């Protein structure tokens, strides 16, 4: 690691530590506020996932609820958050975290991000059904600097978690075996999937209006997962061929949206070079679940969003040209999944033309039984009730 990077990180770490000390002094002996919720999604890179429906429910149904969201300095969707917002590692960040009764996160928090006090409740929702291996199944060498700067993230987060939620027997087992978590796991379902169980045509209207698209057209969404090299090399799917084939198959015209992973910083030139300038860039849209709800054909690769979209009953196409090099160990063979899978652009027409809605519905039901899915569309309410009950009993 370059000296300048080490210096920058050291200064940032020292500044965060000072802000925490000042916040802790300001809090003093004040107890966590009973109806205050501190929310974070994907380490401050998102306003969505499992945490957003929880905060939305609280805002609509709990008059006394105080809701605070934390975002990193690169987050661009701040205007979409109607709640109190703070930036990571600032005085306000630590003050509101220290004074909240509930800390809600869908990703592991390290010792710099979370300072949990006695009387606080930490809910870990995680973020989706796992295809890629997690926890103790990941063997990764960490540099001496990384171990010093960000020590024991996995153990720290698991050790501080009071409640985990799960959407299936499969994920409950993952949390027990791969996270080695011994605390409470409630199979409530996952709040981020609730949206797919309730009819709400205004969501598609909202999405279409955001991008100036015609509501009467089908929407094709391509949302590939993140790759560590931050390159677009394997995002070379022929979206025009996908569109043309699906239009012939269904007899309806389509529009295409692309949403890149939040960790890929905006790069208009690279985006247009790979996808062209006639493709709608939906990367900055704040709520991935709304995009999925509005989508008629979902294209991805190894993203867990495929399992969310499964509950719509609509088709999923997996484009996996780098499956061998990307595979860090999958819990399912791609052929086990109920979705269409292609390795290259030459297979697009065959797979889409061969799609049969009835056999697809059967495969989905079999897969849901296989993983022991408990998703029913009311996970959000169940989780809030769980938090309130836990609070009363502890």
C-alpha positions as CSV (number, residue, x, y, z in Angstrom):
1,X,0.0,0.0,0.0
2,X,1.3,3.4,-0.9
3,X,2.5,5.8,1.8
4,X,0.0,8.5,0.8
5,X,-2.8,6.0,1.2
6,X,-1.6,4.8,4.6
7,X,-1.3,8.5,5.7
8,X,-4.8,9.3,4.4
9,X,-6.3,6.3,6.2
10,X,-4.4,7.1,9.4
11,X,-5.7,10.7,9.5
12,X,-9.2,9.5,8.7
13,X,-9.0,6.9,11.5
14,X,-7.6,9.4,14.0
15,X,-10.3,11.9,13.1
16,X,-13.1,9.3,13.5
17,X,-11.6,8.3,16.9
18,X,-11.7,11.9,18.1
19,X,-15.3,12.4,16.9
20,X,-16.3,9.3,18.9
21,X,-14.5,10.5,22.0
22,X,-16.3,13.9,21.8
23,X,-19.6,12.2,21.1
24,X,-19.2,9.8,24.0
25,X,-18.4,12.8,26.4
26,X,-21.5,14.6,25.1
27,X,-23.7,11.6,25.7
28,X,-22.5,11.2,29.2
29,X,-24.8,9.0,31.3
30,X,-27.7,9.5,29.0
31,X,-29.5,6.2,28.3
32,X,-30.3,5.1,24.8
33,X,-33.6,6.7,23.6
34,X,-36.3,4.1,23.7
35,X,-37.9,4.9,20.3
36,X,-34.8,5.8,18.4
37,X,-33.5,3.7,15.4
38,X,-30.1,4.1,13.8
39,X,-30.1,2.7,10.3
40,X,-27.4,1.7,7.8
41,X,-27.6,-0.2,4.6
42,X,-24.5,-1.7,2.9
43,X,-22.1,0.3,5.1
44,X,-23.7,3.6,4.1
45,X,-23.6,3.0,0.4
46,X,-27.4,2.5,0.0
47,X,-30.8,3.7,1.0
48,X,-32.6,0.5,0.6
49,X,-32.4,-3.3,1.0
50,X,-33.9,-4.7,4.2
51,X,-33.4,-1.6,6.3
52,X,-35.5,0.9,4.2
53,X,-38.9,-1.0,4.5
54,X,-38.3,-1.2,8.3
55,X,-37.7,2.5,8.6
56,X,-40.6,3.2,6.2
57,X,-42.9,1.1,8.4
58,X,-41.8,2.9,11.5
59,X,-42.3,6.3,10.0
60,X,-45.9,5.3,8.9
61,X,-47.0,3.4,12.0
62,X,-44.9,4.6,15.0
63,X,-45.6,8.2,15.8
64,X,-42.9,8.4,18.4
65,X,-40.2,6.7,16.3
66,X,-37.0,8.7,15.7
67,X,-35.2,7.5,12.6
68,X,-31.6,8.3,11.7
69,X,-29.8,7.0,8.6
70,X,-26.0,6.9,8.1
71,X,-24.3,7.3,4.7
72,X,-20.8,7.4,3.5
73,X,-19.4,10.5,1.9
74,X,-19.7,9.1,-1.6
75,X,-23.4,8.3,-1.4
76,X,-25.3,10.3,-4.1
77,X,-28.9,9.5,-3.2
78,X,-29.2,11.6,-0.1
79,X,-32.2,13.5,-1.4
80,X,-34.3,10.4,-1.5
81,X,-34.0,9.8,2.2
82,X,-36.8,11.7,4.2
83,X,-35.2,11.0,7.6
84,X,-32.4,12.5,9.6
85,X,-29.2,11.7,7.8
86,X,-25.6,11.7,9.1
87,X,-22.2,11.0,7.5
88,X,-20.1,8.1,8.7
89,X,-17.5,8.8,11.4
90,X,-18.6,12.4,12.1
91,X,-19.6,13.6,15.6
92,X,-23.3,13.4,14.6
93,X,-22.8,9.9,13.4
94,X,-21.4,8.7,16.7
95,X,-23.8,10.8,18.8
96,X,-26.9,9.4,17.2
97,X,-25.6,5.9,17.2
98,X,-24.8,6.1,20.9
99,X,-28.2,7.5,21.8
100,X,-30.3,5.1,19.7
101,X,-32.0,2.1,21.3
102,X,-31.9,0.1,18.1
103,X,-29.0,-0.3,15.6
104,X,-30.1,-1.8,12.3
105,X,-27.6,-3.0,9.7
106,X,-27.6,-5.4,6.7
107,X,-23.8,-5.8,6.6
108,X,-21.1,-6.5,9.1
109,X,-20.0,-3.4,11.1
110,X,-16.4,-3.1,12.4
111,X,-15.0,-1.6,15.6
112,X,-14.7,1.8,13.9
113,X,-18.3,1.9,12.7
114,X,-20.1,0.6,15.7
115,X,-19.7,1.4,19.4
116,X,-22.5,-0.4,21.1
117,X,-23.6,0.5,24.6
118,X,-25.3,-1.4,27.3
119,X,-29.1,-1.4,26.7
120,X,-28.8,-1.1,22.9
121,X,-30.2,-3.7,20.6
122,X,-28.3,-4.6,17.4
123,X,-30.4,-6.2,14.6
124,X,-28.4,-7.8,11.7
125,X,-30.6,-8.5,8.7
126,X,-27.9,-9.5,6.2
127,X,-28.7,-8.8,2.5
128,X,-30.2,-11.7,0.6
129,X,-30.1,-15.4,0.0
130,X,-26.5,-16.6,-0.5
131,X,-25.2,-18.0,-3.7
132,X,-21.6,-17.1,-3.0
133,X,-19.9,-18.6,0.1
134,X,-19.9,-16.6,3.3
135,X,-18.3,-16.3,6.7
136,X,-15.9,-19.1,7.7
137,X,-16.1,-20.5,4.1
138,X,-14.1,-17.5,2.9
139,X,-10.4,-17.9,3.3
140,X,-8.7,-14.6,2.6
141,X,-5.2,-13.4,3.6
142,X,-5.3,-9.9,5.2
143,X,-2.3,-7.7,5.2
144,X,-0.8,-6.6,8.5
145,X,-2.0,-3.0,7.8
146,X,-5.6,-4.3,7.2
147,X,-5.5,-6.3,10.4
148,X,-4.4,-3.2,12.3
149,X,-6.8,-0.8,10.6
150,X,-9.8,-3.1,10.5
151,X,-9.3,-5.9,13.0
152,X,-11.7,-8.8,13.6
153,X,-14.7,-7.5,11.7
154,X,-16.4,-10.9,11.5
155,X,-16.0,-11.8,15.1
156,X,-16.8,-8.3,16.3
157,X,-20.1,-8.1,14.4
158,X,-21.2,-11.6,15.4
159,X,-20.3,-11.0,19.0
160,X,-22.4,-7.8,19.2
161,X,-25.5,-9.1,17.3
162,X,-28.6,-9.5,19.4
163,X,-31.0,-10.7,16.7
164,X,-30.7,-12.0,13.2
165,X,-33.5,-12.5,10.8
166,X,-33.8,-15.1,8.1
167,X,-35.9,-15.7,5.0
168,X,-35.4,-19.5,4.8
169,X,-34.2,-22.6,6.6
170,X,-31.2,-22.5,4.3
171,X,-30.1,-19.1,5.4
172,X,-30.7,-19.9,9.1
173,X,-28.2,-22.8,8.7
174,X,-25.7,-20.5,7.0
175,X,-25.9,-18.0,9.9
176,X,-25.4,-20.8,12.4
177,X,-22.7,-22.7,10.6
178,X,-20.8,-20.1,8.6
179,X,-21.2,-17.1,10.8
180,X,-21.0,-19.2,13.9
181,X,-23.8,-17.2,15.4
182,X,-25.3,-18.6,18.5
183,X,-27.9,-15.9,19.3
184,X,-31.5,-15.4,18.3
185,X,-32.4,-16.1,14.6
186,X,-36.0,-15.3,13.7
187,X,-37.4,-16.8,10.5
188,X,-39.6,-13.8,9.8
189,X,-38.8,-13.5,6.1
190,X,-36.8,-10.6,4.7
191,X,-38.3,-7.1,4.5
192,X,-36.8,-6.4,1.1
193,X,-39.0,-9.1,-0.5
194,X,-42.3,-7.9,0.9
195,X,-42.8,-5.5,-2.0
196,X,-43.2,-8.5,-4.4
197,X,-46.2,-9.9,-2.6
198,X,-48.4,-6.8,-2.9
199,X,-49.9,-5.2,-6.0
200,X,-48.9,-1.6,-6.4
201,X,-48.9,-0.3,-10.0
202,X,-47.7,3.2,-8.8
203,X,-44.3,1.7,-8.3
204,X,-43.8,1.1,-12.0
205,X,-45.3,4.5,-12.7
206,X,-42.7,6.0,-10.4
207,X,-39.8,4.2,-12.1
208,X,-40.9,5.0,-15.6
209,X,-41.4,8.7,-14.8
210,X,-37.9,8.8,-13.2
211,X,-36.4,7.9,-16.5
212,X,-38.9,9.2,-19.0
213,X,-39.9,5.7,-20.1
214,X,-43.3,4.6,-21.5
215,X,-45.4,2.7,-18.9
216,X,-46.9,0.5,-21.5
217,X,-43.6,-1.1,-22.5
218,X,-41.9,-4.0,-20.8
219,X,-38.8,-3.3,-18.8
220,X,-35.6,-5.3,-19.0
221,X,-33.2,-4.7,-16.2
222,X,-29.6,-5.7,-16.3
223,X,-27.9,-5.6,-12.9
224,X,-24.6,-7.4,-12.6
225,X,-22.8,-7.9,-9.3
226,X,-19.6,-6.3,-8.2
227,X,-16.2,-7.4,-9.3
228,X,-13.1,-6.6,-7.3
229,X,-11.2,-5.2,-10.2
230,X,-13.9,-2.6,-10.8
231,X,-13.7,-3.3,-14.6
232,X,-16.6,-3.7,-17.1
233,X,-14.9,-6.7,-18.8
234,X,-17.6,-9.2,-18.2
235,X,-20.5,-6.9,-18.6
236,X,-20.4,-7.4,-22.4
237,X,-23.8,-9.0,-22.7
238,X,-25.6,-8.1,-26.0
239,X,-28.5,-6.3,-24.6
240,X,-29.8,-5.4,-28.0
241,X,-30.1,-9.1,-28.8
242,X,-31.8,-9.7,-25.5
243,X,-34.3,-6.9,-26.3
244,X,-35.0,-8.0,-29.9
245,X,-35.4,-11.7,-28.9
246,X,-37.7,-10.9,-26.0
247,X,-39.8,-8.6,-28.1
248,X,-40.3,-11.3,-30.7
249,X,-41.0,-13.8,-28.0
250,X,-43.7,-11.8,-26.2
251,X,-45.0,-9.5,-29.0
252,X,-44.4,-6.4,-26.8
253,X,-41.8,-3.7,-27.1
254,X,-39.3,-3.2,-24.4
255,X,-37.0,-0.6,-22.8
256,X,-33.7,-1.5,-21.2
257,X,-32.2,-0.3,-17.9
258,X,-28.8,-1.0,-16.5
259,X,-28.0,-0.7,-12.8
260,X,-24.4,-1.2,-11.7
261,X,-23.3,-2.1,-8.2
262,X,-23.0,0.8,-5.7
263,X,-19.3,0.1,-5.3
264,X,-18.7,1.0,-9.0
265,X,-18.3,4.8,-8.9
266,X,-20.2,6.7,-11.6
267,X,-18.2,6.6,-14.9
268,X,-20.3,7.9,-17.7
269,X,-17.7,7.4,-20.3
270,X,-17.1,3.7,-19.4
271,X,-20.8,3.1,-19.2
272,X,-21.5,4.5,-22.6
273,X,-18.5,2.7,-24.1
274,X,-19.8,-0.7,-22.9
275,X,-23.6,-0.2,-23.1
276,X,-24.0,2.6,-25.6
277,X,-25.9,5.9,-25.1
278,X,-29.3,4.5,-25.8
279,X,-29.4,2.4,-22.6
280,X,-31.0,3.9,-19.5
281,X,-28.5,4.1,-16.7
282,X,-30.5,3.3,-13.5
283,X,-27.4,3.0,-11.3
284,X,-28.3,6.1,-9.2
285,X,-31.9,5.1,-8.5
286,X,-32.0,4.8,-4.8
287,X,-34.3,1.7,-4.4
288,X,-33.3,-1.5,-6.1
289,X,-36.4,-3.3,-5.0
290,X,-38.6,-0.8,-6.8
291,X,-36.6,-1.3,-10.0
292,X,-37.1,-5.1,-9.6
293,X,-40.8,-4.6,-9.0
294,X,-41.2,-2.7,-12.2
295,X,-39.1,-5.2,-14.3
296,X,-40.5,-7.8,-16.6
297,X,-37.3,-9.6,-17.5
298,X,-34.3,-9.5,-15.1
299,X,-30.8,-10.1,-16.2
300,X,-27.9,-10.6,-13.8
301,X,-25.0,-12.9,-13.1
302,X,-24.3,-13.9,-9.5
303,X,-26.2,-11.3,-7.5
304,X,-28.5,-12.4,-4.7
305,X,-31.2,-10.1,-6.2
306,X,-32.1,-13.1,-8.4
307,X,-33.6,-14.8,-5.4
308,X,-35.6,-11.7,-4.6
309,X,-36.9,-11.4,-8.1
310,X,-37.9,-15.0,-8.0
311,X,-40.9,-14.1,-5.9
312,X,-42.4,-12.0,-8.7
313,X,-42.7,-15.2,-10.8
314,X,-41.1,-13.3,-13.7
315,X,-38.2,-14.7,-15.7
316,X,-34.5,-14.4,-14.8
317,X,-31.6,-14.7,-17.2
318,X,-28.1,-15.2,-15.8
319,X,-25.2,-14.1,-18.0
320,X,-22.1,-15.8,-16.5
321,X,-19.2,-15.6,-18.9
322,X,-16.6,-15.7,-16.1
323,X,-18.2,-18.4,-13.9
324,X,-15.0,-20.3,-13.5
325,X,-12.7,-17.3,-12.6
326,X,-15.4,-15.6,-10.5
327,X,-16.5,-18.6,-8.6
328,X,-15.2,-18.3,-5.0
329,X,-17.4,-21.2,-4.1
330,X,-21.1,-21.4,-4.8
331,X,-23.6,-23.0,-2.4
332,X,-25.6,-24.1,-5.5
333,X,-24.5,-25.2,-8.9
334,X,-25.9,-22.7,-11.4
335,X,-27.8,-25.5,-13.1
336,X,-29.6,-26.2,-9.8
337,X,-31.2,-22.7,-9.9
338,X,-34.7,-22.3,-11.5
339,X,-33.4,-19.6,-13.9
340,X,-32.1,-19.4,-17.5
341,X,-28.3,-19.5,-17.6
342,X,-26.0,-18.5,-20.5
343,X,-22.2,-18.4,-20.9
344,X,-22.0,-16.2,-23.9
345,X,-24.1,-14.1,-26.3
346,X,-24.6,-16.9,-28.8
347,X,-26.9,-18.6,-26.3
348,X,-29.3,-15.7,-25.8
349,X,-31.8,-16.5,-28.5
350,X,-32.0,-20.2,-27.7
351,X,-32.6,-19.6,-24.0
352,X,-35.1,-16.9,-24.3
353,X,-37.1,-18.6,-27.1
354,X,-37.2,-21.8,-25.1
355,X,-38.6,-20.1,-21.9
356,X,-41.8,-21.7,-20.7
357,X,-43.7,-19.9,-17.9
358,X,-45.4,-23.0,-16.6
359,X,-42.3,-25.1,-16.2
360,X,-40.5,-22.0,-14.7
361,X,-43.2,-21.6,-12.1
362,X,-42.8,-25.3,-11.1
363,X,-39.0,-24.9,-10.8
364,X,-39.5,-21.9,-8.6
365,X,-41.8,-23.8,-6.2
366,X,-39.4,-26.7,-6.0
367,X,-36.5,-24.4,-5.3
368,X,-38.4,-22.5,-2.6
369,X,-39.2,-25.9,-0.9
370,X,-35.5,-26.9,-1.2
371,X,-34.3,-23.8,0.7
372,X,-37.2,-23.8,3.1
373,X,-38.4,-20.3,2.2
374,X,-40.6,-18.6,4.7
375,X,-41.2,-15.4,2.6
376,X,-44.8,-14.4,2.8
377,X,-44.9,-10.6,2.3
378,X,-45.3,-9.5,5.9
379,X,-41.7,-9.8,7.1
380,X,-41.4,-6.0,7.9
381,X,-44.2,-6.0,10.4
382,X,-43.0,-9.2,12.0
383,X,-39.5,-7.7,12.5
384,X,-40.8,-4.5,14.0
385,X,-42.9,-6.5,16.4
386,X,-40.0,-8.7,17.3
387,X,-37.8,-5.7,18.1
388,X,-40.5,-4.2,20.3
389,X,-41.1,-7.5,22.1
390,X,-37.4,-8.0,22.6
391,X,-37.1,-4.5,24.0
392,X,-39.9,-5.1,26.5
393,X,-38.4,-8.4,27.7
394,X,-34.8,-7.2,28.1
